[in-house]
Amino acid sequence: MTLKDLTDPQAVVRAMEECDRVGRSTFLQTHGFGPADEYFLAHKGRFYDSKAIAGAAHLHQTGIPLSNSEFVGGLHGAVPRLRGLGFEIVSQRRGSYVLLWNPTRWEWDETRRQEIRQSIEAGGTGVAPWSTGSRKKDIQVGDRIFLFIVGQSERGLVASGHAASSIYLDQHWAADHDERAPTISVAWDNLLDAKLVLPWGEVQQAVPEFRDSYQGGGIKLDGLQTLSLDALWQGHLDTASVPASQRAATPEIEASYSYVIAKKRNHQKQFRSKLLAFYEPKCDVCGFDQIEILEAAHIVPDSQDGPSTVENGRLLCPNHHRAHDALLFRMDGHHAVWADPSTEFLAPARPAPGTK
């Protein structure tokens, strides 16, 4: 028998239910599969290793196991079969890294934090260096970063961003240490008040194999864990942005209206994160690779119902994003076709690492 014999969507559902019941590690071990490298099945707000689910679903439907060596995953195997049965598949090429902040050992200047929040609220990012703990290699520009606060009664996720540099040695965060510490520049895209963290316990329940604690920063999460944590984090951010007085209100919300000059695209930040996870972090036209100012551009504008998907999105520098919106060129795959071949746009001068 082959993967073509998997024809029952309910068998896929039963495989996912089994994974939920026994846990990811036991599920993979039981069926003889490893963690997915890139493609994951998304279902009801949860994510699953696509090839392992397909193999287990074959067993649930036919009673005959389909081992890891008997079929391929990815775009030539499990992915089209699961999509053909009506399931959503998402791609997550990169993993992510957990960094830690202990306010009892190092005080993050409130003025600087406020500057970062203001930059984020204005639609940008705020850049700041951060220690990677014992990790001295592997983190690359564009990798997803999650910052957890520890050393207080309510531990949890307090900020997120993307690596704006690879690891370098910089002054140690502790004033009484002479040695230099592994460090990266982080372009933060969300930063909460310490009282509004996403609790550690909630993360453990939603993210497979998330630990009770981490002794130092720099721990890598795989693709499924990254997707799970990002989805949980986005939901928490939606709640955290509501004033406390409104969170305690009755379910019925009184309608109120305001008139503004511009329409804010609340999905743009999440769209940018998706593109940074999928594409190499550089302008698709000129190759400019300063991650702090790269922007998410729609090939078909969302004003014309263009979807916020990786297929309809490209990372562009501000100049080329503006030129694209002005219809000076169109994207043909990953090539710019200019309306006027003599037109040239230069990327803005690149600032020094760690600066805005």
DONU-690001 format. One record per residue (C-alpha): x, y, z; residue number from 1; residue in one letter. Coordinates in nm, 2 decimals. Example, Ala and Ser with C-alpha at 12.3 -4.5 7.8 and 13.67 -1.06 7.14 Angstrom:
east=1.23; north=-0.45; up=0.78; resi=1; resn=a $
east=1.37; north=-0.11; up=0.71; resi=2; resn=s $
//
This chain:
east=0.00; north=0.00; up=0.00; resi=1; resn=m $
east=0.11; north=0.36; up=-0.06; resi=2; resn=t $
east=0.02; north=0.71; up=0.05; resi=3; resn=l $
east=-0.24; north=0.72; up=-0.23; resi=4; resn=k $
east=-0.45; north=0.49; up=-0.02; resi=5; resn=d $
east=-0.50; north=0.77; up=0.23; resi=6; resn=l $
east=-0.84; north=0.90; up=0.12; resi=7; resn=t $
east=-1.03; north=0.96; up=0.45; resi=8; resn=d $
east=-1.00; north=1.31; up=0.61; resi=9; resn=p $
east=-1.14; north=1.16; up=0.93; resi=10; resn=q $
east=-0.84; north=0.93; up=0.95; resi=11; resn=a $
east=-0.62; north=1.24; up=0.95; resi=12; resn=v $
east=-0.83; north=1.39; up=1.23; resi=13; resn=v $
east=-0.80; north=1.07; up=1.43; resi=14; resn=r $
east=-0.42; north=1.09; up=1.39; resi=15; resn=a $
east=-0.41; north=1.45; up=1.52; resi=16; resn=m $
east=-0.64; north=1.35; up=1.81; resi=17; resn=e $
east=-0.39; north=1.07; up=1.89; resi=18; resn=e $
east=-0.10; north=1.31; up=1.89; resi=19; resn=c $
east=-0.29; north=1.55; up=2.12; resi=20; resn=d $
east=-0.37; north=1.26; up=2.35; resi=21; resn=r $
east=-0.02; north=1.11; up=2.39; resi=22; resn=v $
east=0.19; north=1.42; up=2.32; resi=23; resn=g $
east=0.42; north=1.50; up=2.03; resi=24; resn=r $
east=0.73; north=1.31; up=2.14; resi=25; resn=s $
east=0.55; north=0.98; up=2.22; resi=26; resn=t $
east=0.35; north=1.01; up=1.89; resi=27; resn=f $
east=0.66; north=1.05; up=1.68; resi=28; resn=l $
east=0.84; north=0.77; up=1.86; resi=29; resn=q $
east=0.54; north=0.53; up=1.84; resi=30; resn=t $
east=0.51; north=0.58; up=1.46; resi=31; resn=h $
east=0.88; north=0.60; up=1.39; resi=32; resn=g $
east=0.90; north=0.96; up=1.25; resi=33; resn=f $
east=1.12; north=1.25; up=1.33; resi=34; resn=g $
east=1.01; north=1.61; up=1.36; resi=35; resn=p $
east=0.92; north=1.79; up=1.04; resi=36; resn=a $
east=1.18; north=2.02; up=0.89; resi=37; resn=d $
east=0.96; north=2.27; up=0.71; resi=38; resn=e $
east=0.59; north=2.17; up=0.65; resi=39; resn=y $
east=0.33; north=2.15; up=0.92; resi=40; resn=f $
east=-0.04; north=2.07; up=0.92; resi=41; resn=l $
east=-0.25; north=2.35; up=1.08; resi=42; resn=a $
east=-0.58; north=2.25; up=1.23; resi=43; resn=h $
east=-0.80; north=2.44; up=1.48; resi=44; resn=k $
east=-0.52; north=2.66; up=1.60; resi=45; resn=g $
east=-0.27; north=2.38; up=1.65; resi=46; resn=r $
east=0.02; north=2.25; up=1.44; resi=47; resn=f $
east=0.14; north=1.90; up=1.36; resi=48; resn=y $
east=0.43; north=1.73; up=1.19; resi=49; resn=d $
east=0.28; north=1.67; up=0.84; resi=50; resn=s $
east=0.46; north=1.35; up=0.74; resi=51; resn=k $
east=0.41; north=1.18; up=1.07; resi=52; resn=a $
east=0.04; north=1.27; up=1.07; resi=53; resn=i $
east=0.00; north=1.13; up=0.72; resi=54; resn=a $
east=0.17; north=0.80; up=0.81; resi=55; resn=g $
east=-0.04; north=0.76; up=1.13; resi=56; resn=a $
east=-0.35; north=0.85; up=0.93; resi=57; resn=a $
east=-0.28; north=0.57; up=0.69; resi=58; resn=h $
east=-0.27; north=0.33; up=0.98; resi=59; resn=l $
east=-0.60; north=0.47; up=1.12; resi=60; resn=h $
east=-0.77; north=0.43; up=0.78; resi=61; resn=q $
east=-0.64; north=0.10; up=0.66; resi=62; resn=t $
east=-0.50; north=-0.08; up=0.97; resi=63; resn=g $
east=-0.16; north=-0.10; up=0.79; resi=64; resn=i $
east=0.12; north=0.12; up=0.91; resi=65; resn=p $
east=0.31; north=0.33; up=0.66; resi=66; resn=l $
east=0.66; north=0.38; up=0.78; resi=67; resn=s $
east=0.89; north=0.68; up=0.74; resi=68; resn=n $
east=1.10; north=0.50; up=0.47; resi=69; resn=s $
east=0.79; north=0.40; up=0.26; resi=70; resn=e $
east=0.70; north=0.75; up=0.14; resi=71; resn=f $
east=0.83; north=1.10; up=0.12; resi=72; resn=v $
east=0.72; north=1.42; up=0.30; resi=73; resn=g $
east=0.73; north=1.77; up=0.17; resi=74; resn=g $
east=0.59; north=1.90; up=-0.16; resi=75; resn=l $
east=0.63; north=1.56; up=-0.34; resi=76; resn=h $
east=0.45; north=1.34; up=-0.08; resi=77; resn=g $
east=0.26; north=1.41; up=0.24; resi=78; resn=a $
east=0.19; north=1.78; up=0.16; resi=79; resn=v $
east=-0.02; north=1.74; up=-0.16; resi=80; resn=p $
east=-0.20; north=1.44; up=-0.02; resi=81; resn=r $
east=-0.30; north=1.62; up=0.30; resi=82; resn=l $
east=-0.40; north=1.94; up=0.10; resi=83; resn=r $
east=-0.60; north=1.72; up=-0.14; resi=84; resn=g $
east=-0.80; north=1.60; up=0.17; resi=85; resn=l $
east=-0.88; north=1.96; up=0.26; resi=86; resn=g $
east=-0.62; north=2.04; up=0.52; resi=87; resn=f $
east=-0.41; north=2.35; up=0.55; resi=88; resn=e $
east=-0.03; north=2.31; up=0.53; resi=89; resn=i $
east=0.20; north=2.59; up=0.64; resi=90; resn=v $
east=0.57; north=2.63; up=0.59; resi=91; resn=s $
east=0.82; north=2.73; up=0.86; resi=92; resn=q $
east=1.18; north=2.71; up=0.73; resi=93; resn=r $
east=1.35; north=2.86; up=1.03; resi=94; resn=r $
east=1.33; north=2.78; up=1.40; resi=95; resn=g $
east=1.34; north=3.04; up=1.67; resi=96; resn=s $
east=1.55; north=3.11; up=1.98; resi=97; resn=y $
east=1.45; north=3.18; up=2.34; resi=98; resn=v $
east=1.64; north=3.46; up=2.52; resi=99; resn=l $
east=1.60; north=3.55; up=2.89; resi=100; resn=l $
east=1.57; north=3.86; up=3.09; resi=101; resn=w $
east=1.60; north=3.86; up=3.47; resi=102; resn=n $
east=1.52; north=4.21; up=3.60; resi=103; resn=p $
east=1.67; north=4.12; up=3.94; resi=104; resn=t $
east=2.01; north=4.08; up=3.78; resi=105; resn=r $
east=1.99; north=4.35; up=3.50; resi=106; resn=w $
east=1.77; north=4.65; up=3.48; resi=107; resn=e $
east=1.65; north=4.73; up=3.13; resi=108; resn=w $
east=1.64; north=5.11; up=3.11; resi=109; resn=d $
east=1.27; north=5.22; up=3.11; resi=110; resn=e $
east=1.34; north=5.51; up=2.88; resi=111; resn=t $
east=1.49; north=5.28; up=2.62; resi=112; resn=r $
east=1.20; north=5.04; up=2.65; resi=113; resn=r $
east=0.96; north=5.32; up=2.60; resi=114; resn=q $
east=1.15; north=5.43; up=2.29; resi=115; resn=e $
east=1.12; north=5.08; up=2.15; resi=116; resn=i $
east=0.75; north=5.06; up=2.22; resi=117; resn=r $
east=0.69; north=5.40; up=2.05; resi=118; resn=q $
east=0.88; north=5.28; up=1.75; resi=119; resn=s $
east=0.67; north=4.96; up=1.73; resi=120; resn=i $
east=0.35; north=5.15; up=1.77; resi=121; resn=e $
east=0.45; north=5.37; up=1.48; resi=122; resn=a $
east=0.47; north=5.06; up=1.26; resi=123; resn=g $
east=0.85; north=4.99; up=1.29; resi=124; resn=g $
east=1.08; north=4.80; up=1.51; resi=125; resn=t $
east=1.31; north=4.90; up=1.79; resi=126; resn=g $
east=1.67; north=4.76; up=1.79; resi=127; resn=v $
east=1.86; north=4.66; up=2.10; resi=128; resn=a $
east=2.15; north=4.42; up=2.17; resi=129; resn=p $
east=2.08; north=4.11; up=2.38; resi=130; resn=w $
east=2.29; north=3.84; up=2.52; resi=131; resn=s $
east=2.25; north=3.49; up=2.38; resi=132; resn=t $
east=2.37; north=3.32; up=2.69; resi=133; resn=g $
east=2.59; north=3.03; up=2.62; resi=134; resn=s $
east=2.51; north=3.01; up=2.25; resi=135; resn=r $
east=2.80; north=3.13; up=2.04; resi=136; resn=k $
east=2.69; north=3.04; up=1.69; resi=137; resn=k $
east=2.40; north=2.94; up=1.46; resi=138; resn=d $
east=2.17; north=3.24; up=1.50; resi=139; resn=i $
east=2.14; north=3.42; up=1.17; resi=140; resn=q $
east=1.98; north=3.75; up=1.05; resi=141; resn=v $
east=1.60; north=3.69; up=1.03; resi=142; resn=g $
east=1.57; north=3.42; up=1.29; resi=143; resn=d $
east=1.27; north=3.46; up=1.52; resi=144; resn=r $
east=1.35; north=3.57; up=1.87; resi=145; resn=i $
east=1.13; north=3.53; up=2.18; resi=146; resn=f $
east=1.22; north=3.70; up=2.51; resi=147; resn=l $
east=1.10; north=3.55; up=2.84; resi=148; resn=f $
east=1.12; north=3.73; up=3.17; resi=149; resn=i $
east=1.23; north=3.53; up=3.47; resi=150; resn=v $
east=1.33; north=3.61; up=3.83; resi=151; resn=g $
east=0.98; north=3.73; up=3.92; resi=152; resn=q $
east=0.66; north=3.57; up=4.04; resi=153; resn=s $
east=0.50; north=3.58; up=3.70; resi=154; resn=e $
east=0.74; north=3.44; up=3.45; resi=155; resn=r $
east=0.65; north=3.45; up=3.08; resi=156; resn=g $
east=0.69; north=3.58; up=2.73; resi=157; resn=l $
east=0.73; north=3.96; up=2.73; resi=158; resn=v $
east=0.88; north=4.05; up=2.38; resi=159; resn=a $
east=0.94; north=3.92; up=2.03; resi=160; resn=s $
east=1.14; north=4.02; up=1.73; resi=161; resn=g $
east=1.39; north=3.90; up=1.47; resi=162; resn=h $
east=1.77; north=3.87; up=1.48; resi=163; resn=a $
east=1.91; north=4.18; up=1.31; resi=164; resn=a $
east=2.27; north=4.04; up=1.32; resi=165; resn=s $
east=2.45; north=3.72; up=1.37; resi=166; resn=s $
east=2.63; north=3.65; up=1.70; resi=167; resn=i $
east=2.91; north=3.88; up=1.79; resi=168; resn=y $
east=3.11; north=3.95; up=2.11; resi=169; resn=l $
east=3.02; north=4.26; up=2.31; resi=170; resn=d $
east=3.05; north=4.41; up=2.65; resi=171; resn=q $
east=2.90; north=4.17; up=2.92; resi=172; resn=h $
east=2.56; north=4.28; up=3.05; resi=173; resn=w $
east=2.69; north=4.24; up=3.41; resi=174; resn=a $
east=2.90; north=4.54; up=3.51; resi=175; resn=a $
east=3.13; north=4.33; up=3.73; resi=176; resn=d $
east=3.23; north=4.10; up=3.44; resi=177; resn=h $
east=3.53; north=4.18; up=3.23; resi=178; resn=d $
east=3.49; north=3.91; up=2.96; resi=179; resn=e $
east=3.29; north=3.98; up=2.65; resi=180; resn=r $
east=2.96; north=3.80; up=2.60; resi=181; resn=a $
east=2.79; north=3.65; up=2.29; resi=182; resn=p $
east=2.54; north=3.90; up=2.17; resi=183; resn=t $
east=2.30; north=3.97; up=1.89; resi=184; resn=i $
east=2.11; north=4.28; up=1.78; resi=185; resn=s $
east=1.74; north=4.22; up=1.79; resi=186; resn=v $
east=1.47; north=4.41; up=1.60; resi=187; resn=a $
east=1.19; north=4.40; up=1.85; resi=188; resn=w $
east=0.84; north=4.39; up=1.70; resi=189; resn=d $
east=0.64; north=4.35; up=2.02; resi=190; resn=n $
east=0.73; north=4.45; up=2.38; resi=191; resn=l $
east=0.49; north=4.43; up=2.67; resi=192; resn=l $
east=0.50; north=4.57; up=3.02; resi=193; resn=d $
east=0.64; north=4.31; up=3.26; resi=194; resn=a $
east=0.30; north=4.28; up=3.42; resi=195; resn=k $
east=0.13; north=4.17; up=3.10; resi=196; resn=l $
east=0.34; north=3.87; up=3.01; resi=197; resn=v $
east=0.21; north=3.56; up=2.84; resi=198; resn=l $
east=0.25; north=3.32; up=3.14; resi=199; resn=p $
east=0.51; north=3.04; up=3.12; resi=200; resn=w $
east=0.24; north=2.78; up=3.22; resi=201; resn=g $
east=0.02; north=2.87; up=2.92; resi=202; resn=e $
east=0.32; north=2.84; up=2.69; resi=203; resn=v $
east=0.40; north=2.49; up=2.83; resi=204; resn=q $
east=0.04; north=2.38; up=2.76; resi=205; resn=q $
east=0.04; north=2.50; up=2.40; resi=206; resn=a $
east=0.40; north=2.45; up=2.28; resi=207; resn=v $
east=0.52; north=2.09; up=2.25; resi=208; resn=p $
east=0.81; north=2.00; up=2.48; resi=209; resn=e $
east=0.85; north=2.35; up=2.62; resi=210; resn=f $
east=1.05; north=2.32; up=2.94; resi=211; resn=r $
east=0.97; north=2.40; up=3.30; resi=212; resn=d $
east=1.26; north=2.64; up=3.30; resi=213; resn=s $
east=1.57; north=2.74; up=3.10; resi=214; resn=y $
east=1.91; north=2.79; up=3.27; resi=215; resn=q $
east=2.03; north=3.03; up=3.01; resi=216; resn=g $
east=1.93; north=3.20; up=2.68; resi=217; resn=g $
east=2.00; north=3.08; up=2.34; resi=218; resn=g $
east=1.78; north=2.76; up=2.34; resi=219; resn=i $
east=1.65; north=2.68; up=1.99; resi=220; resn=k $
east=1.29; north=2.58; up=1.92; resi=221; resn=l $
east=1.20; north=2.39; up=1.61; resi=222; resn=d $
east=0.95; north=2.49; up=1.34; resi=223; resn=g $
east=0.64; north=2.34; up=1.50; resi=224; resn=l $
east=0.72; north=2.50; up=1.83; resi=225; resn=q $
east=0.78; north=2.83; up=1.66; resi=226; resn=t $
east=0.45; north=2.82; up=1.49; resi=227; resn=l $
east=0.27; north=2.72; up=1.81; resi=228; resn=s $
east=0.43; north=2.99; up=2.01; resi=229; resn=l $
east=0.38; north=3.26; up=1.75; resi=230; resn=d $
east=0.01; north=3.18; up=1.73; resi=231; resn=a $
east=-0.03; north=3.18; up=2.11; resi=232; resn=l $
east=0.16; north=3.50; up=2.13; resi=233; resn=w $
east=-0.05; north=3.68; up=1.87; resi=234; resn=q $
east=-0.36; north=3.59; up=2.06; resi=235; resn=g $
east=-0.22; north=3.71; up=2.38; resi=236; resn=h $
east=-0.11; north=4.04; up=2.22; resi=237; resn=l $
east=-0.47; north=4.10; up=2.10; resi=238; resn=d $
east=-0.59; north=4.06; up=2.46; resi=239; resn=t $
east=-0.30; north=4.26; up=2.62; resi=240; resn=a $
east=-0.37; north=4.56; up=2.40; resi=241; resn=s $
east=-0.71; north=4.60; up=2.57; resi=242; resn=v $
east=-0.71; north=4.82; up=2.88; resi=243; resn=p $
east=-0.76; north=4.63; up=3.21; resi=244; resn=a $
east=-1.09; north=4.81; up=3.27; resi=245; resn=s $
east=-1.23; north=4.67; up=2.95; resi=246; resn=q $
east=-1.10; north=4.32; up=3.01; resi=247; resn=r $
east=-1.32; north=4.30; up=3.32; resi=248; resn=a $
east=-1.63; north=4.43; up=3.14; resi=249; resn=a $
east=-1.94; north=4.23; up=3.06; resi=250; resn=t $
east=-1.95; north=4.02; up=2.73; resi=251; resn=p $
east=-2.16; north=4.28; up=2.56; resi=252; resn=e $
east=-1.95; north=4.57; up=2.43; resi=253; resn=i $
east=-2.10; north=4.90; up=2.37; resi=254; resn=e $
east=-2.05; north=5.02; up=2.02; resi=255; resn=a $
east=-1.84; north=5.33; up=1.97; resi=256; resn=s $
east=-1.69; north=5.49; up=1.66; resi=257; resn=y $
east=-1.42; north=5.73; up=1.57; resi=258; resn=s $
east=-1.31; north=5.88; up=1.24; resi=259; resn=y $
east=-0.95; north=5.88; up=1.13; resi=260; resn=v $
east=-0.76; north=6.00; up=0.83; resi=261; resn=i $
east=-0.59; north=5.66; up=0.75; resi=262; resn=a $
east=-0.68; north=5.30; up=0.78; resi=263; resn=k $
east=-0.44; north=5.09; up=0.99; resi=264; resn=k $
east=-0.36; north=4.74; up=0.87; resi=265; resn=r $
east=-0.35; north=4.54; up=1.19; resi=266; resn=n $
east=-0.24; north=4.23; up=1.00; resi=267; resn=h $
east=0.08; north=4.39; up=0.85; resi=268; resn=q $
east=0.30; north=4.30; up=1.14; resi=269; resn=k $
east=0.21; north=3.94; up=1.13; resi=270; resn=q $
east=0.24; north=3.93; up=0.75; resi=271; resn=f $
east=0.60; north=4.07; up=0.78; resi=272; resn=r $
east=0.69; north=3.80; up=1.04; resi=273; resn=s $
east=0.56; north=3.54; up=0.80; resi=274; resn=k $
east=0.77; north=3.67; up=0.51; resi=275; resn=l $
east=1.08; north=3.69; up=0.73; resi=276; resn=l $
east=1.03; north=3.33; up=0.84; resi=277; resn=a $
east=0.99; north=3.21; up=0.47; resi=278; resn=f $
east=1.23; north=3.43; up=0.27; resi=279; resn=y $
east=1.59; north=3.53; up=0.30; resi=280; resn=e $
east=1.59; north=3.86; up=0.49; resi=281; resn=p $
east=1.68; north=4.10; up=0.21; resi=282; resn=k $
east=1.51; north=4.33; up=-0.04; resi=283; resn=c $
east=1.39; north=4.11; up=-0.33; resi=284; resn=d $
east=1.49; north=4.38; up=-0.58; resi=285; resn=v $
east=1.82; north=4.53; up=-0.46; resi=286; resn=c $
east=1.94; north=4.28; up=-0.20; resi=287; resn=g $
east=1.94; north=4.54; up=0.08; resi=288; resn=f $
east=1.96; north=4.33; up=0.40; resi=289; resn=d $
east=1.91; north=4.57; up=0.70; resi=290; resn=q $
east=1.63; north=4.37; up=0.87; resi=291; resn=i $
east=1.51; north=4.66; up=1.08; resi=292; resn=e $
east=1.37; north=4.85; up=0.79; resi=293; resn=i $
east=1.26; north=4.57; up=0.55; resi=294; resn=l $
east=0.89; north=4.59; up=0.48; resi=295; resn=e $
east=0.63; north=4.34; up=0.38; resi=296; resn=a $
east=0.49; north=4.42; up=0.03; resi=297; resn=a $
east=0.18; north=4.26; up=-0.14; resi=298; resn=h $
east=0.23; north=4.17; up=-0.50; resi=299; resn=i $
east=-0.15; north=4.20; up=-0.55; resi=300; resn=v $
east=-0.24; north=4.48; up=-0.31; resi=301; resn=p $
east=-0.46; north=4.39; up=-0.02; resi=302; resn=d $
east=-0.68; north=4.69; up=-0.12; resi=303; resn=s $
east=-0.76; north=4.47; up=-0.42; resi=304; resn=q $
east=-0.82; north=4.16; up=-0.20; resi=305; resn=d $
east=-0.46; north=4.04; up=-0.24; resi=306; resn=g $
east=-0.40; north=3.78; up=0.03; resi=307; resn=p $
east=-0.14; north=3.81; up=0.30; resi=308; resn=s $
east=0.04; north=3.49; up=0.20; resi=309; resn=t $
east=0.41; north=3.41; up=0.13; resi=310; resn=v $
east=0.31; north=3.35; up=-0.23; resi=311; resn=e $
east=0.16; north=3.70; up=-0.26; resi=312; resn=n $
east=0.43; north=3.87; up=-0.05; resi=313; resn=g $
east=0.78; north=3.99; up=-0.09; resi=314; resn=r $
east=1.03; north=4.16; up=0.14; resi=315; resn=l $
east=1.13; north=4.51; up=0.00; resi=316; resn=l $
east=1.34; north=4.80; up=0.12; resi=317; resn=c $
east=1.13; north=5.12; up=0.17; resi=318; resn=p $
east=1.24; north=5.27; up=-0.16; resi=319; resn=n $
east=1.14; north=4.97; up=-0.37; resi=320; resn=h $
east=0.82; north=4.92; up=-0.16; resi=321; resn=h $
east=0.72; north=5.28; up=-0.24; resi=322; resn=r $
east=0.81; north=5.23; up=-0.61; resi=323; resn=a $
east=0.61; north=4.91; up=-0.63; resi=324; resn=h $
east=0.30; north=5.08; up=-0.47; resi=325; resn=d $
east=0.35; north=5.37; up=-0.73; resi=326; resn=a $
east=0.33; north=5.10; up=-1.01; resi=327; resn=l $
east=0.68; north=5.18; up=-1.13; resi=328; resn=l $
east=0.75; north=4.81; up=-1.15; resi=329; resn=f $
east=0.58; north=4.48; up=-1.10; resi=330; resn=r $
east=0.71; north=4.16; up=-0.95; resi=331; resn=m $
east=0.74; north=3.86; up=-1.19; resi=332; resn=d $
east=0.83; north=3.58; up=-0.95; resi=333; resn=g $
east=1.14; north=3.72; up=-0.78; resi=334; resn=h $
east=1.23; north=3.96; up=-1.06; resi=335; resn=h $
east=1.13; north=4.33; up=-1.09; resi=336; resn=a $
east=0.99; north=4.43; up=-1.43; resi=337; resn=v $
east=1.02; north=4.81; up=-1.46; resi=338; resn=w $
east=0.77; north=5.02; up=-1.65; resi=339; resn=a $
east=1.05; north=5.25; up=-1.75; resi=340; resn=d $
east=1.38; north=5.05; up=-1.79; resi=341; resn=p $
east=1.58; north=5.36; up=-1.73; resi=342; resn=s $
east=1.44; north=5.40; up=-1.38; resi=343; resn=t $
east=1.67; north=5.31; up=-1.09; resi=344; resn=e $
east=1.61; north=5.32; up=-0.72; resi=345; resn=f $
east=1.89; north=5.29; up=-0.47; resi=346; resn=l $
east=1.86; north=5.13; up=-0.13; resi=347; resn=a $
east=1.90; north=5.38; up=0.16; resi=348; resn=p $
east=2.25; north=5.40; up=0.31; resi=349; resn=a $
east=2.30; north=5.12; up=0.56; resi=350; resn=r $
east=2.35; north=5.23; up=0.92; resi=351; resn=p $
east=2.61; north=5.08; up=1.15; resi=352; resn=a $
east=2.50; north=4.75; up=1.32; resi=353; resn=p $
east=2.27; north=4.80; up=1.62; resi=354; resn=g $
east=2.16; north=5.15; up=1.52; resi=355; resn=t $
east=1.83; north=5.26; up=1.38; resi=356; resn=k $
//
